[in-house]
Amino acid sequence: FGGKIPVYKPVALSEEFLEKDQQPDNKEFLLEWANGTGPTSFTPGWGEWRGYTDGAGLEGQLGDVFNGESDLDTAIQNAADHANSVLERYYP
């Protein structure tokens, strides 16, 4: 399965996926951990802080660095500030 957890529960609980005779020896932990995630592993606001919606987040900042419009240190600080402001709305 290449390190991915099957989305179809019967497959995720199957002996073929759990491979109890192979390493890692506790794939059940992954299933328990996955119960704490949302519908996907993405956090609320993920697309916004990544900058997919408006280019203001990480994607936009990296684009500016790649295009010679900003230095990396500034871009990292801007991306962190933007991401934190987005996440503060979802996790006050």
C-alpha positions in Angstrom: 0.0 0.0 0.0 3.0 2.3 -0.2 2.5 3.9 3.3 -1.0 5.2 2.6 -4.1 4.4 4.6 -6.9 3.0 2.5 -10.0 5.1 2.6 -12.3 2.1 2.3 -12.6 0.9 5.9 -12.9 -2.8 5.2 -9.6 -2.7 3.3 -8.0 -0.6 6.1 -9.0 -3.2 8.6 -8.0 -6.1 6.4 -5.1 -8.5 7.2 -3.6 -7.5 3.8 -3.2 -3.9 4.8 -2.3 -4.5 8.5 0.5 -7.0 7.5 0.9 -7.9 11.2 3.9 -10.1 10.3 5.8 -7.2 8.8 7.3 -3.8 9.8 6.0 -1.4 10.9 4.5 -3.7 13.5 1.6 -1.4 14.6 -0.4 -0.2 11.6 -3.4 -0.2 13.9 -1.9 3.0 15.4 -2.2 4.8 12.1 -5.9 3.9 12.0 -6.4 5.2 15.6 -4.5 8.4 14.8 -6.5 8.9 11.6 -9.7 9.0 13.6 -8.6 12.4 15.0 -8.3 14.0 11.5 -11.0 15.8 9.6 -12.5 14.7 6.3 -9.0 15.0 4.8 -5.6 15.5 6.5 -5.8 19.2 5.5 -6.5 21.8 8.2 -9.3 24.3 7.9 -8.0 27.2 5.9 -5.3 25.1 4.3 -6.0 26.4 0.8 -6.0 30.0 2.1 -2.7 29.9 4.0 -1.1 27.9 1.2 -2.2 30.7 -1.1 -4.1 28.7 -3.6 -7.1 31.0 -3.4 -5.5 34.4 -3.6 -1.7 34.0 -4.0 -1.2 35.8 -0.7 0.1 32.7 1.2 3.0 30.4 0.9 2.6 29.8 -2.9 2.5 33.5 -3.6 5.5 34.2 -1.4 7.6 31.4 -3.0 6.6 32.6 -6.4 8.0 36.1 -5.5 11.3 34.5 -4.5 11.5 32.4 -7.6 10.8 35.4 -9.8 13.4 37.5 -8.0 10.8 39.9 -6.5 11.6 39.0 -2.8 14.3 37.3 -0.7 13.7 34.0 1.0 13.9 35.4 4.6 11.2 38.0 3.8 9.0 35.5 2.1 9.2 33.0 5.0 8.3 35.7 7.5 5.4 36.9 5.3 4.1 33.4 4.7 4.3 32.6 8.5 2.5 35.8 9.4 -0.2 35.1 6.8 -0.6 31.4 7.8 -0.8 32.3 11.5 -3.5 34.9 10.8 -5.5 32.4 8.9 -5.1 29.7 11.5 -5.9 32.0 14.4 -9.4 32.4 12.8 -9.9 28.6 12.9 -8.1 27.9 16.1 -8.6 30.9 18.4 
